[in-house]
Amino acid sequence: MKLGILSRGPKLYSTMRLVEEAKNAGHEVEIVDPMKCWVNIASKKPRVHYKDEVLDYYDAVIPRIGQSVTFYATAILRQFEMSGVFAANTSVAINRSRDKLRSLQILSKKGLGLPVTGFAHSTKMTHNLISAVGGAPCVIKMLEGTQGKGVVLADNDKAAESVIDLLRGLNAHFLVQEFISEAKGADIRCFVVGDKVISSMKRQGKPGEFRSNLHQGGTGEKVKITKEERRTAVEAAKAMGLNIAGVDILRSNHGPSIMEVNSSPGLEGIEKFTEVNVAKKVIEFVEKAVKEKRTNRTRGEG
């Protein structure tokens, strides 16, 4: 199999591990910076150009696309898809998952557990938003934030109103969510590949910190999840259309509550704390998908 990994960070842990496991399995693999690719959009000739060559030989690509380059990088990924290359996660699914508001609306429609969430534009709705989520303390979350950045816990209604006024003054889009205190600053990261949770870890925020992200100083440990948590994670990834996803869940009094569905989940923390070879399982999934695609193509020709 000829595999391309779309990544801007060739020395990032996740990228290096995917390369390592692809080579261990005997595949040809290259790292391609999507921001250095370009396309010539011509009728019936969907191609991707990179430096001085045309990338028309991949069987599959694994996108490792950062939030800040989503628009351009998914356009490049879409061009690969149009040329018949298998994408571990599709451009449509990535864009869907990157829109936090849209994600919550989709998950809500599927009947999956979520924190009570409010969204409004008018300044006249500030009080309604805060009341809708049960009042303070409440969480105010910017739609563009990642890795716990752009997330504020407002301890009282006045503080919440001040943060909301500030964000509106900056023309920033945001959500207001109920604060699930019983989670005690911890969440569960479920790593989904295909239709299975292959690994899961508990992330605990540092003392006094309600955010559990490892990038914010949190710690991790292997955790056994319940059947309901497993089902919720798999269904959340499926709702987003993602084959590979990191689903973050809070343990609330009313069951698993989904915080986020990540389309490019990091491998370092989950491999370190669970000792599961996640990268290998990702490569195995791609292998199987490419094999099935070839089989279906052969049957169609026959």
HUHUQUI-V290042 format. One line per field, one symbol per residue. phi: phi as a letter, one per 30 degrees, with the letter a starting at -180 (. if undefined). burial: # if it has 16 or more other ideal C-beta (glycine too) atoms within 10 Angstrom, else .. A space follows every 10 residues. Layout:
phi: ???
burial: ???
This chain:
phi: .cbccdadbd cdedddddde dddddicdbb cbdddccbbc dbeibdbccb hcbcdcbdda bcdbcdedce ddddddeddd eddjddcebd dddddddddd ddeddddddd iddbdebbba cdddcedddd ddcjiddbcc bddcdbhidi bbccdbdddd dddddddddc hccaccbdcc dddhibbccc ccbicbddab bcccddeicd dceddcjdcb adbccddddd dddddddddd icdbacccbc dcdcjdbdca bcdbddcddd dddchcdded ddddddeddd dddddddddd dd
burial: ########.. .#.######. ##....#.#. ####..#.#. .....##### ....#..### #####....# ..##.##### ##..###### #.######.# ..##.##... .####.#### .....#..## .##..##### ###..#.#.. ####..#.## #.##..##.. ...####### ..#.###### ####..#### #####....# ####.#.#.# ..#.#...## .######.## ########## ##...##### #######.## #.##.##### #######.## .......... ..
